[in-house]
Amino acid sequence: RFNTVELPKNFIQLDETNIHHKKYIDYLNQRNIDIKSHQFYITPDDMVFRRNKNRIIIPYYHKNKVVGYTSRFLDNNIPKYLNISQQPGYVFNIDKQQKDNSVVIVTEGIFDAISIDGLAVMHDDINDDQARMIANLNRRVIVVPDYDKTGMKLIDRALELGYHVSMPPWEPGVKDVNDAVKAYGRLATMYLILQAKESNSLKIQLR
C-alpha cells in the first residue's frame, strides 16, 4: 500500500507539439525514449529555483495513482536525479507489466525500465518489500545490472533471491540498458538480454 501524492499545480505535461518543449523532446529522443510510453512533465514557468526549469519530471504510478515522482535534470550538475516521495518498497513501472508476460526484466534506472517496459528498483539493491512486489507478478525475473560497481551489488542481491542475471556482451561505452537501446534498438536489446540470461551462480560470478 502506498500513499497517494499530488503533483504540484505548476507541473505541465510534456507536449511534443509545443515548440517551447523542444529541448525536452530532443533529450528523450536522444535517449531513444518514446514520449508516449510514459507521462512526462516539466515546469517551464518555475522561477524560484532556476535549475527546475531544466528538468523532466517522471511520476511514479501504482494502481493508476501517483505515489511519488522524480526529476531528471538536463544539465551536467550533481545530482542528476531528485526523487520526491519515493516510498519504501516501491518498484517503478509495475503498472505497465502485462498479465500474459512470462518474463520481467529488472533494471536499476528509470529510463532503462521505460526503454524496454521493464521494472526499475531505482538503486543498487532490491529490498525485501520490492522482492515481494516482484514475486507477486509470478513470472521469471531477469536482472540486468549496470556495468559499474553498483551493478555488482545488484548482482549479489539477485543471486540471493534466485533470479536470472543477464550481462550481454555490450560494446565499449554501453553501460546500461538505455545505452543499449540507443546503440542497438529496443528489439535487439531485448533479444540480447534474453540470450545472455544465466541462473547458474558460478557462471554469473565468473562473468
Beta strands, then each sheet from edge to edge (+ up, - down):
strand 1: 12-13
strand 2: 41-42
strand 3: 55-62
strand 4: 65-73
strand 5: 81-84
strand 6: 103-107
strand 7: 119-120
strand 8: 140-143
strand 9: 164-166
strand 10: 197-198
sheet 1: 1+ 2-
sheet 2: 3+ 4- 5+
sheet 3: 7+ 6+ 8+ 9+ 10-
end
